[in-house]
């Protein structure tokens, strides 16, 4: 009960902090730029806005590493101007600027022969920093239980605390997801599938926390979900059996569905790509939508205060209650989305070995 009360207190605190962060981005004279607040949270950037103290923003400036038409340049993102020019760009050194155009919005660009172009950019952005933080936390979550297992024998008493919790969590995913889908081949693919689950779950949870080191929308970035789906795609198809590929290019269907028009082989081949595509879009869309709804509910307070104080005061209670509900729902979604991605990956790998399982 104490742990449950502590969890509820943390969620309540987090739900109340979200409106505070939204308020920090509001300009009393110009009003609230809802688009900037919303997309400023869910999109990548070259700097990490942490908080605002006495109207002074606390920003973690990140290193910019680009190769432009004038060569390689390494500098801090603080060298970009805070104010935008007449074209909506933020000027910087070496002829570079953060573009405000529709095609390259919030990307580093340069003007070459009168045309806006993007240089080769390998900067350490907010998403990259969050990725490093989540990777370090994931290593700790794995290495601490592994260290206990190395020092103890199977007949020793079960561990307690964090190590015991991780043992329980790992065995739950292994037994009910990995082994249930892959059977005798579970040990072969368990390292990848367990890594997928805990990386996605940790990244999702860290994205829900509204203050550093959390607050990064990692799994709401489609490049991250694309890479995860690509890994599943490669493992599934590289390790697929001969019977798996035969069912794709020469399935057991009536001949007229294969010759002269290869209708079924085309559909089966197309499905190879739709499966990882579904994994990528599902995770990306659900996590981005969750963050968007959370911020939007918080912004309702300040929109209503712009009308009058009575409407703003009454809506504050409603918005905070809805934020708490969404926070609890978002924590559940964090777990479900990690579980669904891992389970579907295990199923896709299993389908590539389905005939081998049947023989066994």
C-alpha positions in Angstrom: 0.0 0.0 0.0 2.9 2.4 0.8 4.3 1.8 -2.7 0.9 2.4 -4.3 0.5 5.7 -2.4 4.0 6.8 -3.3 3.3 6.0 -7.0 0.0 8.0 -6.9 1.8 11.0 -5.3 4.5 10.9 -8.0 1.9 10.8 -10.7 0.0 13.7 -9.1 3.2 15.7 -8.9 4.0 14.9 -12.6 0.5 15.8 -13.7 0.7 19.2 -11.9 4.2 20.0 -13.3 3.0 19.6 -16.9 0.8 22.7 -16.7 3.6 24.6 -15.1 5.9 23.8 -18.0 3.2 24.8 -20.4 2.8 28.1 -18.6 6.5 28.8 -18.8 6.3 28.9 -22.6 3.4 31.4 -22.5 4.1 35.0 -23.2 1.7 37.3 -21.3 1.8 40.0 -24.0 1.6 37.9 -27.1 -0.6 35.2 -25.6 -0.1 31.5 -25.9 1.5 29.9 -29.0 -0.1 26.5 -28.6 1.6 25.2 -31.7 5.0 26.1 -30.4 4.3 24.6 -27.0 3.0 21.4 -28.4 5.6 20.8 -31.2 8.4 22.1 -29.0 7.8 19.1 -26.7 7.3 16.3 -29.3 9.9 17.4 -31.9 13.7 17.2 -31.9 15.8 20.3 -31.3 19.4 21.5 -31.0 18.9 22.6 -27.4 17.1 21.3 -24.3 14.8 23.8 -22.6 14.7 22.6 -19.0 12.7 25.3 -17.2 12.3 29.0 -16.7 13.3 30.9 -13.6 12.2 34.6 -13.2 11.5 34.9 -16.9 15.0 33.5 -17.6 15.0 30.2 -19.6 17.3 27.5 -18.3 18.6 25.8 -21.5 21.1 23.0 -22.0 22.9 24.0 -25.2 24.1 21.0 -27.2 27.0 20.5 -29.6 26.4 21.2 -33.3 28.5 19.2 -35.7 27.9 19.9 -39.4 29.8 19.8 -42.7 28.7 22.8 -44.8 30.0 24.2 -48.1 32.8 25.8 -46.1 33.9 22.7 -44.3 33.4 21.0 -41.0 32.2 23.1 -38.1 31.8 22.2 -34.4 30.2 24.8 -32.0 27.5 25.2 -29.3 23.9 25.7 -30.3 24.0 28.8 -28.0 25.7 30.6 -30.9 22.4 30.7 -32.8 20.4 33.8 -32.1 17.4 33.6 -29.8 15.3 36.0 -31.9 14.2 35.2 -35.4 15.0 37.5 -38.4 12.5 38.8 -40.9 12.5 35.4 -42.7 11.7 33.5 -39.5 15.3 32.1 -39.3 17.7 32.0 -36.3 21.1 33.2 -37.6 24.2 31.5 -36.5 28.0 31.4 -37.3 29.7 30.3 -40.5 26.7 31.4 -42.6 24.5 28.7 -40.9 21.0 29.3 -39.5 18.1 27.4 -38.0 15.5 27.6 -40.7 12.0 28.7 -40.2 10.8 27.6 -43.7 8.1 25.0 -44.1 10.3 22.5 -45.8 13.3 22.7 -43.3 11.6 24.0 -40.2 13.9 23.9 -37.1 16.8 22.3 -39.2 20.2 23.8 -39.7 20.5 25.2 -43.2 22.8 27.5 -45.3 22.3 29.6 -48.4 24.2 28.3 -51.4 23.8 30.2 -54.6 20.6 31.7 -53.4 19.1 28.3 -52.5 18.4 27.0 -49.1 20.3 23.7 -48.6 20.9 21.4 -45.6 24.5 20.6 -44.7 25.6 17.1 -43.6 24.4 17.2 -40.0 25.5 14.8 -37.2 24.8 17.2 -34.3 24.1 15.9 -30.8 20.4 16.8 -30.6 17.9 16.5 -27.7 16.8 13.1 -29.1 20.4 11.8 -29.2 21.0 12.9 -25.6 17.8 11.2 -24.4 18.8 8.1 -26.3 22.2 8.1 -24.5 20.4 8.5 -21.1 17.9 5.8 -21.8 20.7 3.5 -23.0 22.7 4.0 -19.8 19.6 3.4 -17.6 18.9 0.2 -19.6 22.4 -1.0 -19.0 22.0 -0.4 -15.3 18.7 -2.3 -15.3 20.3 -5.3 -17.0 23.8 -5.3 -15.4 22.7 -5.0 -11.8 20.5 -8.2 -11.8 23.2 -9.9 -14.0 25.8 -9.1 -11.3 23.6 -10.6 -8.6 23.1 -13.8 -10.7 26.8 -14.1 -11.3 27.5 -14.1 -7.5 24.7 -16.4 -6.5 23.6 -20.0 -7.2 20.2 -21.1 -8.5 19.4 -22.6 -5.1 20.0 -19.4 -3.2 17.0 -17.4 -1.9 15.4 -15.1 -4.4 16.6 -11.5 -4.5 14.7 -8.6 -3.1 14.3 -4.9 -4.0 15.1 -3.7 -7.4 17.0 -6.9 -8.4 14.0 -9.0 -7.4 11.6 -6.8 -9.3 13.7 -7.0 -12.4 13.9 -10.8 -12.1 10.2 -11.0 -11.9 9.7 -8.6 -14.8 12.2 -10.4 -17.0 10.7 -13.8 -16.3 7.2 -12.6 -17.0 8.2 -11.3 -20.5 10.3 -14.4 -21.2 7.7 -17.0 -20.2 4.5 -15.3 -21.3 5.7 -13.6 -24.5 9.0 -14.9 -25.8 8.7 -18.6 -24.9 5.0 -18.7 -25.6 5.6 -17.5 -29.2 8.9 -19.2 -30.0 8.9 -22.4 -28.0 12.2 -24.2 -28.2 13.9 -21.3 -30.0 13.1 -18.8 -27.3 16.6 -18.8 -25.9 18.0 -17.9 -29.3 15.9 -14.7 -29.8 15.3 -13.8 -26.1 18.2 -11.3 -25.9 16.9 -9.2 -28.7 13.3 -9.4 -27.7 14.0 -8.6 -24.0 16.2 -5.7 -25.1 13.4 -4.4 -27.3 10.8 -4.6 -24.5 12.9 -2.9 -21.8 14.3 -0.2 -24.1 10.9 0.7 -25.4 9.3 0.6 -21.9 12.0 2.6 -20.3 12.0 5.2 -23.2 8.2 5.5 -22.9 8.3 6.0 -19.1 11.1 8.5 -19.3 9.0 10.4 -21.9 6.1 10.7 -19.5 8.3 12.3 -16.8 8.0 16.1 -17.5 11.4 17.1 -16.0 15.0 16.1 -16.9 16.4 13.6 -17.4 13.0 12.7 -18.6 10.8 14.7 -20.9 12.3 13.4 -24.2 9.8 12.0 -26.7 12.1 9.3 -27.9 9.6 6.7 -29.1 7.5 9.5 -30.5 10.3 10.0 -33.0 9.7 8.0 -36.1 13.4 7.4 -36.8 13.7 5.5 -33.5 10.7 3.3 -34.2 11.9 2.8 -37.8 15.2 1.4 -36.6 13.5 -0.9 -34.1 11.1 -2.2 -36.8 14.1 -2.6 -39.2 15.9 -4.8 -36.7 12.8 -7.0 -36.4 12.5 -7.1 -40.2 16.1 -8.2 -40.7 16.0 -10.8 -38.0 12.7 -12.2 -39.3 13.8 -12.5 -42.9 17.5 -13.4 -42.5 16.7 -16.3 -40.2 13.6 -17.4 -42.1 13.6 -21.0 -43.2 13.4 -22.3 -46.8 9.8 -23.3 -46.3 9.0 -19.7 -45.2 10.4 -18.3 -48.4 8.7 -21.0 -50.4 5.3 -20.0 -48.9 6.0 -16.4 -50.0 7.1 -17.0 -53.6 5.2 -20.2 -54.3 2.3 -20.5 -51.8 0.0 -23.5 -51.7 -3.0 -21.9 -53.5 -4.8 -22.6 -56.8 -2.4 -22.4 -59.8 -4.4 -19.6 -61.4 -3.5 -17.3 -58.4 0.2 -17.9 -59.2 0.4 -18.3 -63.0 0.2 -16.4 -65.3 -0.4 -13.4 -63.0 1.6 -13.9 -59.7 -1.2 -12.4 -57.5 -0.6 -14.3 -54.3 3.2 -14.2 -54.5 3.0 -10.4 -54.9 0.6 -10.1 -51.9 2.8 -12.4 -49.7 6.0 -10.5 -50.7 4.3 -7.2 -50.0 3.3 -8.5 -46.5 7.0 -8.8 -45.7 7.2 -5.0 -45.6 3.8 -4.2 -44.2 4.5 -6.1 -40.9 7.5 -4.0 -39.8 5.7 -0.9 -41.1 2.8 -1.6 -38.8 5.2 -2.0 -35.9 6.9 1.3 -36.7 3.7 3.3 -37.2 1.8 1.8 -34.2 4.5 2.7 -31.6 5.2 6.1 -33.1 1.6 7.2 -33.4 0.5 6.0 -30.0 3.3 7.6 -28.1 3.2 10.9 -30.0 -0.6 11.1 -29.6 -0.3 10.5 -25.8 2.2 13.3 -25.4 0.1 15.7 -27.6 -3.1 15.0 -25.6 -1.2 15.5 -22.3 0.1 18.9 -23.4 -3.2 20.0 -25.0 -5.1 19.3 -21.8 -2.7 21.5 -19.9 -2.9 24.3 -22.4 -6.7 24.5 -21.9 -6.1 26.2 -18.5 -4.3 29.2 -20.1 -6.7 29.4 -23.1 -9.6 29.8 -20.6 -7.7 32.3 -18.5 -7.2 34.4 -21.7 -11.0 34.6 -21.7 -11.6 35.5 -18.1 -10.4 34.5 -14.6 -13.6 32.7 -13.6 -13.4 30.3 -16.7 -9.7 29.8 -16.1 -10.1 29.0 -12.4 -12.9 26.5 -13.0 -11.1 24.9 -15.9 -7.9 24.5 -13.8 -9.5 21.9 -11.6 -10.9 20.0 -14.6 -7.6 20.2 -16.5 -5.5 18.9 -13.6 -8.0 16.0 -13.0 -7.9 15.1 -16.7 -4.1 15.4 -16.7 -3.9 13.0 -13.7 -6.2 10.6 -15.6 -4.1 10.9 -18.8 -0.9 10.4 -16.8 -2.1 7.2 -15.3 -3.4 6.1 -18.7 -0.1 7.0 -20.4 1.8 4.9 -17.9 -0.4 1.9 -18.8 0.1 2.7 -22.5 3.9 2.8 -22.0 3.7 -0.8 -20.9 1.2 -2.0 -23.4 3.0 -0.5 -26.4 6.3 -2.1 -25.3 4.5 -5.4 -24.8 2.7 -5.3 -28.2 5.9 -4.5 -30.1 7.8 -7.3 -28.4 4.9 -9.8 -28.8 4.4 -9.0 -32.5 8.1 -9.2 -33.1 8.2 -12.6 -31.5 5.1 -13.7 -33.6 6.7 -12.5 -36.8 9.9 -14.4 -36.0 7.9 -17.5 -35.1 6.0 -17.3 -38.4 9.3 -17.4 -40.3 10.0 -20.8 -38.5 6.5 -22.1 -38.4 7.2 -25.3 -40.5 10.2 -26.1 -38.4 8.1 -26.0 -35.3 5.5 -28.2 -36.9 8.1 -30.9 -37.7 9.4 -30.8 -34.1 
